[in-house]
Amino acid sequence: MREEIILLGAGGHCKSCIDVIEQSNAFEIRGIIDIKEHLGKNILGYQVIGSDEDLERLVAVYKNYLIAIGQMRHPDTRIRLSELIRRLGGQCPVVISPRAYVSKHATIGKGTIVMHNAVVNAGATIGEYCIINTGSIIEHDATIGNYCHISTNATINGGAVVKERSFVGSKAVTKEYVTIGENSFVPANTLMKTSKEEVNS
């Protein structure tokens, strides 16, 4: 029997999350939370059923939540929502596309979504509330901190470290064993050959 889940956010990233959830068949989407002005809006067949103000009531009925809001320069909204769900007593499970490959020797934190055609290889560690987006590669022994977004077709090579709250753009590539500092923004198509410890907010 599939567990019920509520999505937080009704934008473009939400549509990609819906597709992953539908194909994984692990959860049944019961509705979407967004701003009041979007109440009743239909997103790929799922209705916006409430706003943040309704979460306390909803957590009493539904325990599972996925933050379906994307992340570019800052994860502030994702952090706020994760803390709100935690405070209200809800939980944020890991969601993995059946079209992704996740090694049994990898570790993935709560609230993280691994999207279609992504690869998470042996020894990799993914933190909490991350987006491992379509076609991205997290190689062996790489570490991704909490609240990171590894964007489409980005490659984090073996042993590299991406620290918390960072964004790695589409088709960006890190050399093996480099470190990207907290709050960093790595533009699309970047080749990271050396460590970048300074904060780049």
C-alpha positions as CSV (number, residue, x, y, z in Angstrom):
1,M,0.0,0.0,0.0
2,R,1.4,3.4,-1.0
3,E,1.9,6.0,1.7
4,E,0.2,9.4,1.3
5,I,2.3,12.5,0.7
6,I,1.7,16.3,0.4
7,L,3.9,18.5,-1.8
8,L,5.0,21.9,-0.8
9,G,5.2,24.3,-3.7
10,A,3.3,24.4,-7.0
11,G,5.9,25.8,-9.4
12,G,7.9,24.2,-12.2
13,H,10.0,22.0,-9.9
14,C,6.8,20.6,-8.4
15,K,5.9,19.1,-11.9
16,S,9.2,17.2,-12.0
17,C,8.6,16.0,-8.5
18,I,5.1,14.8,-9.4
19,D,6.5,12.8,-12.3
20,V,9.2,11.1,-10.1
21,I,6.6,10.2,-7.4
22,E,4.1,8.8,-9.9
23,Q,6.8,6.6,-11.5
24,S,8.2,5.4,-8.2
25,N,4.8,4.2,-7.1
26,A,5.9,4.5,-3.4
27,F,3.6,7.4,-2.5
28,E,0.2,8.7,-3.3
29,I,0.0,12.5,-3.7
30,R,-2.9,13.9,-1.7
31,G,-2.5,17.6,-2.6
32,I,-0.2,20.5,-2.9
33,I,0.5,23.5,-0.5
34,D,1.1,26.9,-2.0
35,I,0.1,30.5,-1.6
36,K,-3.5,31.3,-0.8
37,E,-4.0,32.9,-4.2
38,H,-3.4,29.5,-5.8
39,L,-6.0,27.6,-3.8
40,G,-7.9,25.2,-6.1
41,K,-5.3,25.4,-8.8
42,N,-4.7,22.1,-10.6
43,I,-1.1,21.0,-11.2
44,L,-0.9,17.8,-13.4
45,G,-4.1,16.5,-11.9
46,Y,-3.4,17.5,-8.3
47,Q,-5.1,20.3,-6.5
48,V,-3.6,23.1,-4.3
49,I,-5.4,22.3,-1.1
50,G,-4.0,24.8,1.3
51,S,-1.3,27.3,2.3
52,D,1.4,27.3,5.0
53,E,-1.3,28.3,7.5
54,D,-3.1,25.0,7.0
55,L,0.0,22.8,7.7
56,E,-0.7,22.4,11.4
57,R,-4.2,21.0,10.5
58,L,-2.8,18.8,7.7
59,V,0.0,17.3,9.7
60,A,-2.6,15.8,12.0
61,V,-3.9,13.8,9.0
62,Y,-0.9,13.4,6.6
63,K,2.6,12.6,8.0
64,N,4.7,12.7,4.8
65,Y,5.8,15.9,3.0
66,L,8.1,16.7,0.1
67,I,9.5,20.2,-0.4
68,A,8.8,20.7,-4.1
69,I,10.2,24.2,-4.4
70,G,13.4,24.6,-6.5
71,Q,16.6,26.2,-5.3
72,M,18.9,28.6,-7.1
73,R,21.1,31.0,-5.2
74,H,19.6,30.5,-1.7
75,P,17.7,27.6,-0.1
76,D,16.0,29.9,2.5
77,T,12.5,28.9,1.6
78,R,13.3,25.2,1.6
79,I,15.0,25.6,5.0
80,R,12.0,27.5,6.4
81,L,9.6,24.8,5.2
82,S,11.7,21.9,6.5
83,E,11.9,23.5,9.9
84,L,8.2,24.1,9.9
85,I,7.3,20.6,9.1
86,R,9.7,19.3,11.7
87,R,8.3,21.6,14.3
88,L,4.7,20.4,13.5
89,G,5.7,16.8,13.8
90,G,5.6,15.8,10.1
91,Q,8.3,14.0,8.2
92,C,10.1,14.3,4.9
93,P,11.0,10.9,3.4
94,V,13.6,10.3,0.7
95,V,12.1,10.1,-2.8
96,I,14.1,8.3,-5.5
97,S,13.1,7.9,-9.1
98,P,13.0,4.3,-10.4
99,R,15.0,5.5,-13.3
100,A,17.9,6.7,-11.1
101,Y,20.7,4.5,-9.9
102,V,21.5,4.7,-6.2
103,S,24.2,2.3,-4.9
104,K,23.3,0.3,-1.9
105,H,26.6,1.6,-0.5
106,A,25.5,5.2,-0.7
107,T,23.7,7.2,2.0
108,I,20.9,9.7,1.4
109,G,19.4,12.0,4.0
110,K,15.7,12.7,4.7
111,G,13.8,15.1,2.5
112,T,16.1,14.5,-0.5
113,I,14.8,13.8,-4.0
114,V,16.9,11.9,-6.6
115,M,15.4,12.5,-10.0
116,H,15.3,10.6,-13.3
117,N,18.6,9.2,-14.7
118,A,20.7,10.5,-11.8
119,V,23.5,8.3,-10.5
120,V,24.6,8.1,-6.9
121,N,27.6,5.8,-6.7
122,A,29.2,3.7,-4.0
123,G,30.4,5.4,-0.9
124,A,28.6,8.7,-1.7
125,T,26.9,10.6,1.0
126,I,24.0,13.0,0.3
127,G,22.7,15.2,3.0
128,E,19.2,16.2,4.0
129,Y,16.7,18.2,1.8
130,C,18.8,18.1,-1.3
131,I,17.8,18.1,-5.0
132,I,19.8,15.6,-7.1
133,N,18.4,16.7,-10.4
134,T,17.8,14.9,-13.7
135,G,20.9,13.2,-15.1
136,S,23.3,14.4,-12.5
137,I,26.2,12.2,-11.3
138,I,27.4,11.9,-7.7
139,E,30.5,9.7,-8.0
140,H,32.1,7.4,-5.5
141,D,32.9,8.8,-2.0
142,A,31.6,12.3,-2.9
143,T,29.8,14.2,-0.1
144,I,26.9,16.6,-0.6
145,G,25.9,18.7,2.4
146,N,22.4,19.5,3.5
147,Y,20.2,21.8,1.4
148,C,22.2,21.5,-1.8
149,H,20.9,21.5,-5.4
150,I,23.0,19.5,-7.9
151,S,21.4,20.6,-11.1
152,T,20.7,18.8,-14.4
153,N,23.6,16.8,-15.8
154,A,26.1,18.2,-13.3
155,T,28.9,15.8,-12.3
156,I,30.5,15.7,-8.8
157,N,33.5,13.5,-9.2
158,G,35.0,11.0,-6.8
159,G,35.8,12.2,-3.3
160,A,34.6,15.8,-4.0
161,V,32.8,17.7,-1.3
162,V,30.0,20.2,-1.8
163,K,29.3,21.9,1.5
164,E,25.8,22.9,2.8
165,R,23.4,25.2,1.0
166,S,25.2,25.2,-2.3
167,F,24.0,25.2,-5.9
168,V,25.9,23.5,-8.7
169,G,24.6,24.5,-12.1
170,S,23.7,22.4,-15.1
171,K,26.6,20.5,-16.7
172,A,29.1,21.8,-14.1
173,V,31.9,19.4,-13.3
174,T,34.1,19.1,-10.3
175,K,37.5,17.5,-10.4
176,E,38.0,14.6,-8.0
177,Y,38.6,15.5,-4.3
178,V,37.9,19.3,-4.6
179,T,35.9,21.1,-2.0
180,I,33.2,23.6,-2.7
181,G,32.5,25.9,0.3
182,E,29.2,26.5,2.1
183,N,26.6,28.7,0.3
184,S,28.5,28.5,-3.0
185,F,26.9,29.2,-6.4
186,V,28.6,27.3,-9.2
187,P,27.4,28.5,-12.6
188,A,26.3,26.1,-15.4
189,N,29.1,24.6,-17.5
190,T,31.8,25.4,-14.9
191,L,34.8,23.1,-14.5
192,M,35.9,23.2,-10.9
193,K,39.6,22.1,-10.9
194,T,40.6,23.4,-7.4
195,S,38.9,23.7,-4.1
196,K,36.8,26.8,-3.4
197,E,36.5,27.1,0.4
198,E,35.3,30.7,0.5
199,V,31.6,31.5,0.8
200,N,30.2,32.7,-2.5
201,S,26.8,34.0,-1.6
